[in-house]
Amino acid sequence: MFEEFLNLIIETWESGIRGVGLNDLLACLAIVIGSLIARTLLNTIVIDRIAKLASRTESELDDEIVESLRTPFGVIPLAFGFYLITAYLPLTGSLDLIATNLVKMVVIYAIFGALANITKPLFSLLGDSTWMTPAMSLWLSRVSGVIIWIVGITMMLDIWGIEIGPIIAGLGLFSVAVALGAQDMFKNIIAGIFIISEKRFQPGDRIRIGADGLHGIVENIGFRSTEVRLLDTSPVFVPNTDLSDAQVINHQNMSYRRLSWTINVLYSTNADQLRKICNEITNYINSSDDFVKNPGQENFAKVAELGASSIDIIILCYLEVISYTEFSQVKQNLILKIMEIVKDNGSDFAFPSRSLYVETTPETKI
């Protein structure tokens, strides 16, 4: 009785699943575990050491290439482990074909994954050139990645004997129906291409959409919309067609920042005082490092108008600073200097006022 039970255990152990014994299954499990360990060692020892060597160089391109290849290279031990399993197991017929095709698919994924990931750092290198902007390089890397994966998926389908020609023909008819319902999406994509080709703005630029529209920093130029982060840090996604048709002011491309003010002094200020005030303000602007000389328009402070309740002095000057914080600091320094100059010359600032004269008439006797 005991021998029969022992024989049953041995038979069950040897038969396993569909003729694959438990010994073979345990060996396959060991191969899988070994593949995972090899993948970890490849990332922690080989890739990390290469990354450390790349970090010692001045260029960031090699760092980005190493990081982009980390995931695809990590698939190689897994693909090798699957290959060992297919070679070890006594698979025949359709099972052997399926297992072999799965190994081929993993290899194709590793190869085309590496090619798709490496496009971004390579195109970012071209983004530093004069003819290609960072936004153009980002778009080209995305398009290249899509094309690479289309080729990879085509090869995967070809492994299973699936012909791509009939699928493309069917998708052509389907795309016509989709295009009729997705016209706005294609308009946004085309508008995005025009925005990038015209170099209206780049990620990181501060723009204003329209005279009184959105004002913020461009975060990303996508296929359908552009992300603009407002000055209160909230993101806004603007369709590319709206940006293509709207007036966009790019503050980042300013040659100089213009500052135009009008200050009001008292009517009791005489002509000599006005001349000294204007000359001293002009001299301060021209001698200060905070301001620059615009070849198209000189800096000045001049009497502009005899207003209703004050004498108006217009101040026009230009700055090189683009940052709003630095711009505010320069304005503050100029305001304090103007207040000092006006006080030193015995004048003061006027404020809106109105004088009323009441005319009294003598009483008439009846």
C-alpha angles and dihedrals in degrees: 000000000000092000091054091052091048091050089051091054092048092047092049091048093050097042094048113155117348092336096315108121125223089248089062092045091052090049090052090049089052090051091052092049090047090051091052091049090049090050091052092047091048091054098040100039111023103028094038092051091049089048091053091051090049091050090060092064123084094234120084093202094085090049091053092047092052093049092046091054095046096088098042092047089050089062093059096077090048091051090049090049092052089049091054090050093052090047093047100046118077094239120165138177119357094356091059091047093050093047092049092048091050090054090050090051092053090050091049090049091053094048098045092038089058092047093048094047094047093056093076098058092041093052091043086060089055089048089073091063124097097244098048124056124208090253091053092050090050092052093046091050090052093047091046090050091052092049092048092051091047089056091046093050089048090055091048091053090047090056089062091047094253111149113225096202098075090043091054091048091051092047089051091060091042092049091057090058091044093048091057090057097038102050093126091055092053090046089055092049092050091045089052090053090052092048091053095043092050090048092224093158141341134216107286096032120125109230140175119211107216125340094291100016136106117328121195151097122300108240103174139353105217134185094261107018143010121237114225119184109212122223089260086061095248114133122234123193110213120192111244092234090061091051092046093055098037131083106256120196112204107202091181092069096055114132090204135000110240122220117192121174138167118209124191123219130185122276087234088073109107128218096262091052091050092051092051093047093051094044094048093048090048092048092049092051094047094046098043121094089219092076134055136207113251110210090213098051132016124225116252148154114214139161105263109175148355098238131198094268105004148029107257122219118191119211119198123180142143134230134197096211117107100181112096091219093056090043091054091049092052090049091051092051090050093049092051091047092049091051090050093049094048093049094046090055093054098253135110141204120273127222129204110282140158129209120215121201116199114204116206121205123206115256115257120226120225 
